[in-house]
Amino acid sequence: MCLGIPGKITQVFNQDGLLMGLVEFSGVQRETCLAAVPDAQPGDYVIVHAGFAISRMDEAEALETIRVLDEINELE
């Protein structure tokens, strides 16, 4: 099973010819490969798995997913 986590793109840039971005997850920013979502822009939400954005998602769905994940985390 794989788990993709929603994050918000804050910056898009090229690194050695590869489309990359900074993606924010609950206040933490991580470099993420955006090659599979070349039309993604800052402000967009993406699903990220293992450092790769695998799809875009709408903001309402992303925020609801983040809320549920936070709720699950509080159960621990």
N, CA, C and O atoms as CSV, one atom per row, in Angstrom:
chain,resi,resn,atom,element,x,y,z
A,1,MET,N,N,0.852,-1.173,0.000
A,1,MET,CA,C,0.000,0.000,0.000
A,1,MET,C,C,0.895,1.231,0.000
A,1,MET,O,O,1.922,1.265,0.678
A,2,CYS,N,N,0.499,2.238,-0.763
A,2,CYS,CA,C,1.247,3.494,-0.733
A,2,CYS,C,C,0.325,4.592,-0.213
A,2,CYS,O,O,-0.897,4.522,-0.350
A,3,LEU,N,N,0.928,5.582,0.372
A,3,LEU,CA,C,0.170,6.690,0.925
A,3,LEU,C,C,0.677,7.981,0.317
A,3,LEU,O,O,1.849,8.328,0.465
A,4,GLY,N,N,-0.200,8.688,-0.362
A,4,GLY,CA,C,0.132,9.995,-0.899
A,4,GLY,C,C,-0.414,11.051,0.043
A,4,GLY,O,O,-1.542,10.937,0.523
A,5,ILE,N,N,0.367,12.063,0.306
A,5,ILE,CA,C,-0.003,13.120,1.238
A,5,ILE,C,C,-0.229,14.413,0.447
A,5,ILE,O,O,0.588,14.764,-0.405
A,6,PRO,N,N,-1.323,15.119,0.720
A,6,PRO,CA,C,-1.530,16.392,0.024
A,6,PRO,C,C,-0.632,17.500,0.571
A,6,PRO,O,O,-0.408,17.601,1.777
A,7,GLY,N,N,-0.131,18.313,-0.329
A,7,GLY,CA,C,0.683,19.462,0.050
A,7,GLY,C,C,0.433,20.597,-0.916
A,7,GLY,O,O,-0.074,20.389,-2.018
A,8,LYS,N,N,0.793,21.809,-0.496
A,8,LYS,CA,C,0.572,23.007,-1.305
A,8,LYS,C,C,1.893,23.479,-1.900
A,8,LYS,O,O,2.873,23.675,-1.181
A,9,ILE,N,N,1.911,23.658,-3.205
A,9,ILE,CA,C,3.116,24.133,-3.881
A,9,ILE,C,C,3.333,25.606,-3.532
A,9,ILE,O,O,2.432,26.431,-3.685
A,10,THR,N,N,4.537,25.920,-3.064
A,10,THR,CA,C,4.865,27.304,-2.744
A,10,THR,C,C,5.833,27.916,-3.752
A,10,THR,O,O,5.924,29.137,-3.873
A,11,GLN,N,N,6.556,27.057,-4.476
A,11,GLN,CA,C,7.540,27.560,-5.443
A,11,GLN,C,C,7.776,26.484,-6.485
A,11,GLN,O,O,7.763,25.295,-6.167
A,12,VAL,N,N,7.991,26.893,-7.731
A,12,VAL,CA,C,8.309,25.982,-8.831
A,12,VAL,C,C,9.642,26.417,-9.435
A,12,VAL,O,O,9.878,27.610,-9.632
A,13,PHE,N,N,10.515,25.449,-9.730
A,13,PHE,CA,C,11.813,25.777,-10.312
A,13,PHE,C,C,12.358,24.579,-11.079
A,13,PHE,O,O,11.878,23.457,-10.918
A,14,ASN,N,N,13.357,24.823,-11.908
A,14,ASN,CA,C,14.056,23.753,-12.617
A,14,ASN,C,C,15.360,23.467,-11.910
A,14,ASN,O,O,16.080,24.381,-11.508
A,15,GLN,N,N,15.653,22.203,-11.764
A,15,GLN,CA,C,16.915,21.773,-11.162
A,15,GLN,C,C,17.520,20.723,-12.079
A,15,GLN,O,O,17.001,19.613,-12.195
A,16,ASP,N,N,18.605,21.075,-12.721
A,16,ASP,CA,C,19.271,20.172,-13.661
A,16,ASP,C,C,18.307,19.649,-14.725
A,16,ASP,O,O,18.352,18.473,-15.087
A,17,GLY,N,N,17.435,20.527,-15.222
A,17,GLY,CA,C,16.500,20.157,-16.272
A,17,GLY,C,C,15.255,19.429,-15.800
A,17,GLY,O,O,14.445,19.004,-16.623
A,18,LEU,N,N,15.085,19.276,-14.497
A,18,LEU,CA,C,13.936,18.567,-13.935
A,18,LEU,C,C,13.022,19.568,-13.238
A,18,LEU,O,O,13.484,20.393,-12.450
A,19,LEU,N,N,11.730,19.497,-13.527
A,19,LEU,CA,C,10.766,20.392,-12.887
A,19,LEU,C,C,10.594,19.997,-11.421
A,19,LEU,O,O,10.194,18.877,-11.103
A,20,MET,N,N,10.905,20.939,-10.546
A,20,MET,CA,C,10.848,20.707,-9.109
A,20,MET,C,C,10.016,21.792,-8.452
A,20,MET,O,O,9.686,22.801,-9.075
A,21,GLY,N,N,9.684,21.577,-7.197
A,21,GLY,CA,C,8.964,22.596,-6.450
A,21,GLY,C,C,9.186,22.436,-4.969
A,21,GLY,O,O,9.620,21.385,-4.498
A,22,LEU,N,N,8.882,23.496,-4.237
A,22,LEU,CA,C,8.805,23.407,-2.786
A,22,LEU,C,C,7.342,23.183,-2.464
A,22,LEU,O,O,6.477,23.935,-2.915
A,23,VAL,N,N,7.065,22.149,-1.684
A,23,VAL,CA,C,5.698,21.811,-1.317
A,23,VAL,C,C,5.606,21.831,0.200
A,23,VAL,O,O,6.446,21.265,0.899
A,24,GLU,N,N,4.560,22.500,0.697
A,24,GLU,CA,C,4.380,22.651,2.141
A,24,GLU,C,C,3.411,21.606,2.672
A,24,GLU,O,O,2.323,21.398,2.136
A,25,PHE,N,N,3.848,20.957,3.746
A,25,PHE,CA,C,3.046,19.970,4.466
A,25,PHE,C,C,2.985,20.408,5.923
A,25,PHE,O,O,3.972,20.276,6.646
A,26,SER,N,N,1.863,20.917,6.358
A,26,SER,CA,C,1.672,21.338,7.759
A,26,SER,C,C,2.816,22.229,8.249
A,26,SER,O,O,3.335,22.032,9.348
A,27,GLY,N,N,3.201,23.199,7.435
A,27,GLY,CA,C,4.229,24.156,7.828
A,27,GLY,C,C,5.650,23.752,7.478
A,27,GLY,O,O,6.567,24.558,7.633
A,28,VAL,N,N,5.858,22.537,7.015
A,28,VAL,CA,C,7.190,22.054,6.636
A,28,VAL,C,C,7.276,22.022,5.114
A,28,VAL,O,O,6.387,21.485,4.453
A,29,GLN,N,N,8.340,22.593,4.556
A,29,GLN,CA,C,8.520,22.585,3.111
A,29,GLN,C,C,9.546,21.550,2.699
A,29,GLN,O,O,10.593,21.396,3.329
A,30,ARG,N,N,9.220,20.838,1.615
A,30,ARG,CA,C,10.114,19.804,1.086
A,30,ARG,C,C,10.248,19.982,-0.428
A,30,ARG,O,O,9.291,20.340,-1.114
A,31,GLU,N,N,11.452,19.725,-0.928
A,31,GLU,CA,C,11.632,19.695,-2.374
A,31,GLU,C,C,10.906,18.472,-2.910
A,31,GLU,O,O,10.993,17.379,-2.351
A,32,THR,N,N,10.184,18.685,-4.014
A,32,THR,CA,C,9.360,17.634,-4.596
A,32,THR,C,C,9.493,17.675,-6.109
A,32,THR,O,O,9.504,18.752,-6.705
A,33,CYS,N,N,9.592,16.513,-6.729
A,33,CYS,CA,C,9.641,16.439,-8.187
A,33,CYS,C,C,8.226,16.665,-8.734
A,33,CYS,O,O,7.273,16.010,-8.312
A,34,LEU,N,N,8.111,17.607,-9.682
A,34,LEU,CA,C,6.818,17.936,-10.273
A,34,LEU,C,C,6.701,17.464,-11.723
A,34,LEU,O,O,5.783,17.883,-12.427
A,35,ALA,N,N,7.598,16.612,-12.177
A,35,ALA,CA,C,7.621,16.193,-13.578
A,35,ALA,C,C,6.306,15.552,-14.028
A,35,ALA,O,O,5.938,15.679,-15.196
A,36,ALA,N,N,5.601,14.879,-13.148
A,36,ALA,CA,C,4.345,14.205,-13.518
A,36,ALA,C,C,3.154,15.166,-13.541
A,36,ALA,O,O,2.074,14.813,-14.013
A,37,VAL,N,N,3.355,16.374,-13.031
A,37,VAL,CA,C,2.291,17.393,-13.023
A,37,VAL,C,C,2.858,18.714,-13.555
A,37,VAL,O,O,2.902,19.705,-12.827
A,38,PRO,N,N,3.290,18.730,-14.819
A,38,PRO,CA,C,4.017,19.882,-15.352
A,38,PRO,C,C,3.207,21.178,-15.398
A,38,PRO,O,O,3.787,22.258,-15.514
A,39,ASP,N,N,1.879,21.091,-15.309
A,39,ASP,CA,C,1.049,22.291,-15.345
A,39,ASP,C,C,0.797,22.870,-13.954
A,39,ASP,O,O,0.135,23.901,-13.832
A,40,ALA,N,N,1.310,22.230,-12.906
A,40,ALA,CA,C,1.088,22.691,-11.527
A,40,ALA,C,C,1.820,24.011,-11.288
A,40,ALA,O,O,2.919,24.235,-11.796
A,41,GLN,N,N,1.188,24.868,-10.509
A,41,GLN,CA,C,1.710,26.194,-10.218
A,41,GLN,C,C,1.688,26.448,-8.714
A,41,GLN,O,O,0.991,25.743,-7.984
A,42,PRO,N,N,2.439,27.442,-8.237
A,42,PRO,CA,C,2.355,27.810,-6.828
A,42,PRO,C,C,0.896,28.082,-6.445
A,42,PRO,O,O,0.152,28.731,-7.179
A,43,GLY,N,N,0.515,27.570,-5.285
A,43,GLY,CA,C,-0.861,27.691,-4.818
A,43,GLY,C,C,-1.680,26.450,-5.070
A,43,GLY,O,O,-2.708,26.251,-4.424
A,44,ASP,N,N,-1.242,25.591,-6.016
A,44,ASP,CA,C,-1.945,24.340,-6.294
A,44,ASP,C,C,-1.636,23.304,-5.215
A,44,ASP,O,O,-0.573,23.333,-4.596
A,45,TYR,N,N,-2.569,22.399,-5.003
A,45,TYR,CA,C,-2.353,21.264,-4.114
A,45,TYR,C,C,-2.054,20.036,-4.950
A,45,TYR,O,O,-2.660,19.821,-5.999
A,46,VAL,N,N,-1.114,19.234,-4.476
A,46,VAL,CA,C,-0.729,18.003,-5.162
A,46,VAL,C,C,-0.664,16.866,-4.146
A,46,VAL,O,O,-0.469,17.083,-2.950
A,47,ILE,N,N,-0.833,15.649,-4.659
A,47,ILE,CA,C,-0.620,14.443,-3.852
A,47,ILE,C,C,0.832,14.038,-4.055
A,47,ILE,O,O,1.284,13.885,-5.190
A,48,VAL,N,N,1.563,13.862,-2.959
A,48,VAL,CA,C,2.991,13.542,-3.032
A,48,VAL,C,C,3.240,12.174,-2.402
A,48,VAL,O,O,2.779,11.884,-1.298
A,49,HIS,N,N,3.976,11.350,-3.128
A,49,HIS,CA,C,4.402,10.044,-2.622
A,49,HIS,C,C,5.891,9.910,-2.885
A,49,HIS,O,O,6.343,10.035,-4.023
A,50,ALA,N,N,6.641,9.659,-1.844
A,50,ALA,CA,C,8.090,9.400,-1.940
A,50,ALA,C,C,8.832,10.511,-2.684
A,50,ALA,O,O,9.757,10.238,-3.449
A,51,GLY,N,N,8.423,11.771,-2.459
A,51,GLY,CA,C,9.124,12.895,-3.052
A,51,GLY,C,C,8.695,13.265,-4.454
A,51,GLY,O,O,9.298,14.137,-5.080
A,52,PHE,N,N,7.647,12.605,-4.961
A,52,PHE,CA,C,7.145,12.867,-6.303
A,52,PHE,C,C,5.682,13.273,-6.237
A,52,PHE,O,O,4.868,12.566,-5.644
A,53,ALA,N,N,5.342,14.406,-6.841
A,53,ALA,CA,C,3.940,14.785,-6.970
A,53,ALA,C,C,3.334,13.890,-8.046
A,53,ALA,O,O,3.832,13.839,-9.170
A,54,ILE,N,N,2.265,13.191,-7.702
A,54,ILE,CA,C,1.691,12.231,-8.654
A,54,ILE,C,C,0.383,12.723,-9.266
A,54,ILE,O,O,-0.051,12.194,-10.289
A,55,SER,N,N,-0.257,13.732,-8.656
A,55,SER,CA,C,-1.459,14.315,-9.249
A,55,SER,C,C,-1.800,15.613,-8.544
A,55,SER,O,O,-1.371,15.867,-7.418
A,56,ARG,N,N,-2.591,16.436,-9.244
A,56,ARG,CA,C,-3.120,17.659,-8.636
A,56,ARG,C,C,-4.448,17.320,-7.997
A,56,ARG,O,O,-5.098,16.347,-8.381
A,57,MET,N,N,-4.858,18.129,-7.011
A,57,MET,CA,C,-6.173,17.955,-6.410
A,57,MET,C,C,-6.749,19.315,-6.074
A,57,MET,O,O,-6.012,20.289,-5.925
A,58,ASP,N,N,-8.072,19.384,-5.954
A,58,ASP,CA,C,-8.645,20.691,-5.657
A,58,ASP,C,C,-8.463,21.023,-4.179
A,58,ASP,O,O,-8.296,20.139,-3.339
A,59,GLU,N,N,-8.501,22.320,-3.887
A,59,GLU,CA,C,-8.174,22.801,-2.548
A,59,GLU,C,C,-9.109,22.233,-1.483
A,59,GLU,O,O,-8.650,21.837,-0.412
A,60,ALA,N,N,-10.406,22.186,-1.758
A,60,ALA,CA,C,-11.366,21.690,-0.756
A,60,ALA,C,C,-11.078,20.240,-0.391
A,60,ALA,O,O,-11.107,19.874,0.784
A,61,GLU,N,N,-10.801,19.418,-1.394
A,61,GLU,CA,C,-10.485,18.007,-1.147
A,61,GLU,C,C,-9.171,17.879,-0.373
A,61,GLU,O,O,-9.058,17.054,0.533
A,62,ALA,N,N,-8.185,18.691,-0.733
A,62,ALA,CA,C,-6.895,18.641,-0.046
A,62,ALA,C,C,-7.045,19.028,1.418
A,62,ALA,O,O,-6.505,18.358,2.298
A,63,LEU,N,N,-7.775,20.102,1.681
A,63,LEU,CA,C,-7.943,20.553,3.067
A,63,LEU,C,C,-8.717,19.541,3.901
A,63,LEU,O,O,-8.410,19.346,5.077
A,64,GLU,N,N,-9.717,18.894,3.306
A,64,GLU,CA,C,-10.469,17.858,4.028
A,64,GLU,C,C,-9.575,16.653,4.326
A,64,GLU,O,O,-9.636,16.095,5.421
A,65,THR,N,N,-8.754,16.252,3.367
A,65,THR,CA,C,-7.830,15.133,3.575
A,65,THR,C,C,-6.835,15.459,4.682
A,65,THR,O,O,-6.555,14.613,5.531
A,66,ILE,N,N,-6.300,16.669,4.680
A,66,ILE,CA,C,-5.354,17.096,5.717
A,66,ILE,C,C,-6.041,17.082,7.084
A,66,ILE,O,O,-5.449,16.652,8.074
A,67,ARG,N,N,-7.290,17.553,7.137
A,67,ARG,CA,C,-8.035,17.558,8.394
A,67,ARG,C,C,-8.208,16.134,8.933
A,67,ARG,O,O,-8.012,15.891,10.124
A,68,VAL,N,N,-8.572,15.204,8.061
A,68,VAL,CA,C,-8.755,13.807,8.479
A,68,VAL,C,C,-7.434,13.208,8.946
A,68,VAL,O,O,-7.397,12.514,9.962
A,69,LEU,N,N,-6.350,13.467,8.222
A,69,LEU,CA,C,-5.044,12.945,8.636
A,69,LEU,C,C,-4.626,13.520,9.995
A,69,LEU,O,O,-4.069,12.805,10.827
A,70,ASP,N,N,-4.895,14.805,10.216
A,70,ASP,CA,C,-4.592,15.411,11.514
A,70,ASP,C,C,-5.421,14.769,12.625
A,70,ASP,O,O,-4.923,14.534,13.726
A,71,GLU,N,N,-6.678,14.490,12.329
A,71,GLU,CA,C,-7.561,13.845,13.298
A,71,GLU,C,C,-7.058,12.451,13.654
A,71,GLU,O,O,-7.068,12.068,14.824
A,72,ILE,N,N,-6.623,11.695,12.660
A,72,ILE,CA,C,-6.080,10.360,12.891
A,72,ILE,C,C,-4.817,10.466,13.759
A,72,ILE,O,O,-4.614,9.663,14.670
A,73,ASN,N,N,-3.979,11.455,13.469
A,73,ASN,CA,C,-2.741,11.647,14.218
A,73,ASN,C,C,-3.032,11.933,15.693
A,73,ASN,O,O,-2.267,11.521,16.565
A,74,GLU,N,N,-4.117,12.626,15.972
A,74,GLU,CA,C,-4.483,12.940,17.360
A,74,GLU,C,C,-4.929,11.708,18.144
A,74,GLU,O,O,-4.913,11.723,19.375
A,75,LEU,N,N,-5.326,10.643,17.447
A,75,LEU,CA,C,-5.772,9.423,18.105
A,75,LEU,C,C,-4.621,8.634,18.717
A,75,LEU,O,O,-4.836,7.808,19.604
A,76,GLU,N,N,-3.423,8.880,18.258
A,76,GLU,CA,C,-2.260,8.120,18.729
A,76,GLU,C,C,-1.867,8.519,20.133
A,76,GLU,O,O,-0.908,7.978,20.683
